[in-house]
């Protein structure tokens, strides 16, 4: 089971139901800011963007791309969705106010829009897509590798 947490500016709640996420999903805006499209399912079809770690289903990335990374142009491009996202990630967190959330600062998602994010991805963005980030002057932080002793 994937742990779910809701991080607001002053609260943290974990829940086995998705009532907190459903509440967020029913809002078009969170704190006056448009939120990312929330996953329509929390099953095996979830994927995370390799740059910003936003979580959505494959179909959602295919239909509307990544709200934080529009320069990847994932819409209607199944190969690009596969290159820019991964099904291999750890944990899920929903950030409702990226400007005031300590978790958003800790995860380095403070400049992204509210939405569901993963705590960590294990794969790197392919080099050609890293070059796109560099050309667009947007930061890309590769995942940390644990070093075996």
C-alpha positions as a LaTeX table, in Angstrom:
\begin{tabular}{lrrr}
\hline
Residue & $x$ (\AA) & $y$ (\AA) & $z$ (\AA) \\
\hline
Unk1 & 0.00 & 0.00 & 0.00 \\
Unk2 & 1.25 & 3.47 & $-0.87$ \\
Unk3 & 1.24 & 5.87 & 2.10 \\
Unk4 & $-0.91$ & 8.91 & 1.48 \\
Unk5 & $-0.47$ & 12.24 & 3.24 \\
Unk6 & $-2.05$ & 15.63 & 2.82 \\
Unk7 & 0.24 & 18.53 & 3.53 \\
Unk8 & $-1.25$ & 21.96 & 3.98 \\
Unk9 & 0.35 & 25.04 & 5.44 \\
Unk10 & $-0.47$ & 23.99 & 8.99 \\
Unk11 & $-1.71$ & 20.42 & 8.87 \\
Unk12 & $-0.67$ & 16.88 & 8.09 \\
Unk13 & $-3.07$ & 14.00 & 8.07 \\
Unk14 & $-2.60$ & 10.46 & 6.98 \\
Unk15 & $-5.58$ & 8.48 & 5.98 \\
Unk16 & $-6.50$ & 5.06 & 4.65 \\
Unk17 & $-9.38$ & 6.60 & 2.74 \\
Unk18 & $-8.91$ & 9.23 & 0.10 \\
Unk19 & $-11.38$ & 11.72 & 1.61 \\
Unk20 & $-8.75$ & 14.48 & 1.93 \\
Unk21 & $-7.70$ & 14.01 & $-1.69$ \\
Unk22 & $-11.32$ & 13.94 & $-2.80$ \\
Unk23 & $-11.84$ & 17.27 & $-1.03$ \\
Unk24 & $-8.88$ & 18.70 & $-2.91$ \\
Unk25 & $-10.16$ & 17.18 & $-6.18$ \\
Unk26 & $-13.48$ & 18.99 & $-5.79$ \\
Unk27 & $-11.73$ & 22.36 & $-5.77$ \\
Unk28 & $-10.81$ & 23.99 & $-9.09$ \\
Unk29 & $-8.39$ & 26.24 & $-7.28$ \\
Unk30 & $-6.34$ & 25.77 & $-4.13$ \\
Unk31 & $-5.49$ & 29.03 & $-2.40$ \\
Unk32 & $-6.32$ & 31.00 & $-5.57$ \\
Unk33 & $-3.93$ & 28.87 & $-7.66$ \\
Unk34 & $-5.09$ & 26.34 & $-10.20$ \\
Unk35 & $-4.16$ & 22.84 & $-9.04$ \\
Unk36 & $-2.72$ & 20.05 & $-11.15$ \\
Unk37 & $-5.05$ & 17.38 & $-12.42$ \\
Unk38 & $-5.40$ & 14.80 & $-9.65$ \\
Unk39 & $-4.99$ & 11.09 & $-10.39$ \\
Unk40 & $-8.26$ & 9.45 & $-11.37$ \\
Unk41 & $-7.06$ & 6.17 & $-9.88$ \\
Unk42 & $-4.57$ & 5.11 & $-7.23$ \\
Unk43 & $-3.75$ & 1.74 & $-8.78$ \\
Unk44 & $-0.89$ & 0.29 & $-10.78$ \\
Unk45 & $-1.42$ & 2.73 & $-13.68$ \\
Unk46 & 0.04 & 5.69 & $-11.76$ \\
Unk47 & 3.15 & 7.33 & $-13.14$ \\
Unk48 & 5.38 & 10.14 & $-11.88$ \\
Unk49 & 7.02 & 12.85 & $-13.95$ \\
Unk50 & 10.79 & 12.32 & $-13.78$ \\
Unk51 & 11.48 & 16.06 & $-13.49$ \\
Unk52 & 8.87 & 17.43 & $-11.08$ \\
Unk53 & 7.53 & 14.12 & $-9.57$ \\
Unk54 & 3.87 & 15.04 & $-10.26$ \\
Unk55 & 1.71 & 11.91 & $-10.13$ \\
Unk56 & $-1.08$ & 11.16 & $-12.57$ \\
Unk57 & $-2.23$ & 8.14 & $-14.56$ \\
Unk58 & $-0.65$ & 7.31 & $-17.91$ \\
Unk59 & $-3.87$ & 8.35 & $-19.67$ \\
Unk60 & $-3.86$ & 11.73 & $-17.89$ \\
Unk61 & $-0.26$ & 12.45 & $-18.95$ \\
Unk62 & $-1.16$ & 11.35 & $-22.50$ \\
Unk63 & $-4.25$ & 13.57 & $-22.61$ \\
Unk64 & $-2.97$ & 16.72 & $-20.92$ \\
Unk65 & 0.77 & 16.37 & $-20.26$ \\
Unk66 & 2.48 & 17.62 & $-17.12$ \\
Unk67 & 1.26 & 20.94 & $-15.74$ \\
Unk68 & 4.73 & 21.75 & $-14.35$ \\
Unk69 & 6.65 & 20.63 & $-17.44$ \\
Unk70 & 4.68 & 21.72 & $-20.55$ \\
Unk71 & 7.93 & 21.99 & $-22.56$ \\
Unk72 & 8.12 & 18.16 & $-22.63$ \\
Unk73 & 5.01 & 18.15 & $-24.85$ \\
Unk74 & 3.69 & 14.79 & $-23.63$ \\
Unk75 & 0.17 & 15.37 & $-24.98$ \\
Unk76 & $-0.80$ & 12.75 & $-27.56$ \\
Unk77 & 2.76 & 11.33 & $-27.66$ \\
Unk78 & 2.92 & 7.88 & $-26.00$ \\
Unk79 & 6.69 & 7.59 & $-26.47$ \\
Unk80 & 7.28 & 10.96 & $-24.79$ \\
Unk81 & 5.00 & 9.99 & $-21.87$ \\
Unk82 & 7.02 & 6.79 & $-21.42$ \\
Unk83 & 10.33 & 8.72 & $-21.58$ \\
Unk84 & 9.28 & 11.52 & $-19.18$ \\
Unk85 & 7.45 & 9.43 & $-16.56$ \\
Unk86 & 8.00 & 6.32 & $-14.49$ \\
Unk87 & 5.79 & 3.84 & $-12.65$ \\
Unk88 & 8.64 & 3.29 & $-10.15$ \\
Unk89 & 8.37 & 5.73 & $-7.28$ \\
Unk90 & 8.06 & 5.77 & $-3.49$ \\
Unk91 & 5.22 & 7.35 & $-1.53$ \\
Unk92 & 2.54 & 9.87 & $-2.40$ \\
Unk93 & 2.00 & 13.30 & $-0.90$ \\
Unk94 & $-0.62$ & 15.89 & $-1.79$ \\
Unk95 & 0.54 & 19.46 & $-1.48$ \\
Unk96 & $-2.25$ & 22.00 & $-1.30$ \\
Unk97 & $-0.30$ & 25.22 & $-0.71$ \\
Unk98 & 3.15 & 25.02 & $-2.25$ \\
Unk99 & 4.18 & 28.47 & $-1.01$ \\
Unk100 & 3.56 & 27.79 & 2.69 \\
Unk101 & 4.11 & 24.04 & 3.01 \\
Unk102 & 7.28 & 22.91 & 4.78 \\
Unk103 & 6.95 & 19.59 & 2.92 \\
Unk104 & 6.96 & 21.40 & $-0.44$ \\
Unk105 & 10.20 & 23.13 & 0.54 \\
Unk106 & 11.69 & 19.84 & 1.78 \\
Unk107 & 10.74 & 18.06 & $-1.45$ \\
Unk108 & 11.77 & 21.06 & $-3.60$ \\
Unk109 & 8.28 & 21.35 & $-5.09$ \\
Unk110 & 7.62 & 24.84 & $-3.75$ \\
Unk111 & 7.60 & 26.40 & $-7.24$ \\
Unk112 & 5.23 & 23.79 & $-8.67$ \\
Unk113 & 1.45 & 23.93 & $-8.68$ \\
Unk114 & $-0.62$ & 22.15 & $-6.00$ \\
Unk115 & $-1.17$ & 18.46 & $-6.68$ \\
Unk116 & $-0.13$ & 14.90 & $-5.85$ \\
Unk117 & 3.61 & 14.24 & $-5.87$ \\
Unk118 & 5.85 & 11.31 & $-5.13$ \\
Unk119 & 8.44 & 11.44 & $-2.39$ \\
Unk120 & 11.12 & 9.94 & $-4.64$ \\
Unk121 & 11.76 & 8.51 & $-8.09$ \\
Unk122 & 14.61 & 6.12 & $-8.76$ \\
Unk123 & 15.20 & 6.79 & $-12.47$ \\
Unk124 & 16.97 & 9.68 & $-14.15$ \\
Unk125 & 15.49 & 11.79 & $-16.89$ \\
Unk126 & 17.05 & 10.76 & $-20.25$ \\
Unk127 & 19.89 & 13.03 & $-21.37$ \\
Unk128 & 18.01 & 14.49 & $-24.35$ \\
Unk129 & 15.22 & 15.57 & $-21.98$ \\
Unk130 & 17.78 & 16.96 & $-19.52$ \\
Unk131 & 19.03 & 19.07 & $-22.43$ \\
Unk132 & 15.48 & 20.37 & $-22.97$ \\
Unk133 & 15.39 & 21.42 & $-19.30$ \\
Unk134 & 18.70 & 23.20 & $-19.74$ \\
Unk135 & 17.49 & 24.94 & $-22.92$ \\
Unk136 & 14.31 & 26.04 & $-21.10$ \\
Unk137 & 16.40 & 27.16 & $-18.10$ \\
Unk138 & 14.41 & 25.04 & $-15.69$ \\
Unk139 & 16.18 & 23.12 & $-12.94$ \\
Unk140 & 16.46 & 19.35 & $-13.02$ \\
Unk141 & 17.74 & 17.55 & $-9.93$ \\
Unk142 & 18.56 & 13.90 & $-10.62$ \\
Unk143 & 17.56 & 11.36 & $-7.96$ \\
Unk144 & 20.11 & 10.67 & $-5.26$ \\
Unk145 & 21.85 & 7.34 & $-5.61$ \\
Unk146 & 22.57 & 5.33 & $-2.49$ \\
Unk147 & 26.14 & 4.17 & $-2.38$ \\
Unk148 & 26.74 & 0.59 & $-1.29$ \\
Unk149 & 29.70 & 0.04 & 0.95 \\
\hline
\end{tabular}
